[in-house]
């Protein structure tokens, strides 16, 4: 069951204070991966425990989920993981304003809310303006990963990303798993569910290729 939260609600206009990367992680010089829509954070907990050579930052708009993830993180000795609550678009805008030199080495958007009705498509996370903001916070040649079990949504995301001319599609077969944020191919909870239901999982990877001028 998908739990929808309207990202355009005024409630999300006020955002959580965001510290700099060097204040978040013990080893800030490690590559940093941003997961947008991290849900309960279980996926990121597994990544952080298995890959100590990466830092992981999760954004989630459902407040209860992120609060539970933060409580769990406070009880465990994991120094390469951090969670932030809020609307990703507003958070990115704030990051650009406060820390223009901050950058991420890769980003994932896994199984975002599909917002099936056409009048609600404006609520979908991937929009041209959002991608422009995201690109400003990504290093050159950094990777953007998307996944969905909704074909219509995947086609929409793929078209939106390709039309920005900021990213180019990468052949997944040519990627070296040792050089990415998820070398062990750990699956999200939604992906496990989709597999159990025999849903088709659509995924693609893009490389940032240009700087916005």
Secondary structure as UniProt FT lines:
FT   TURN            7..8
FT   HELIX           10..12
FT   HELIX           21..24
FT   TURN            26..29
FT   STRAND          31..36
FT   TURN            39..40
FT   HELIX           42..50
FT   TURN            52..53
FT   STRAND          54..60
FT   HELIX           63..75
FT   STRAND          81..85
FT   HELIX           88..98
FT   TURN            100..101
FT   STRAND          104..110
FT   HELIX           118..123
FT   HELIX           128..136
FT   STRAND          138..148
FT   HELIX           151..163
FT   STRAND          167..170
FT   HELIX           172..174
FT   HELIX           177..179
FT   TURN            181..184
FT   HELIX           189..196
FT   TURN            197..198
FT   STRAND          202..208
//
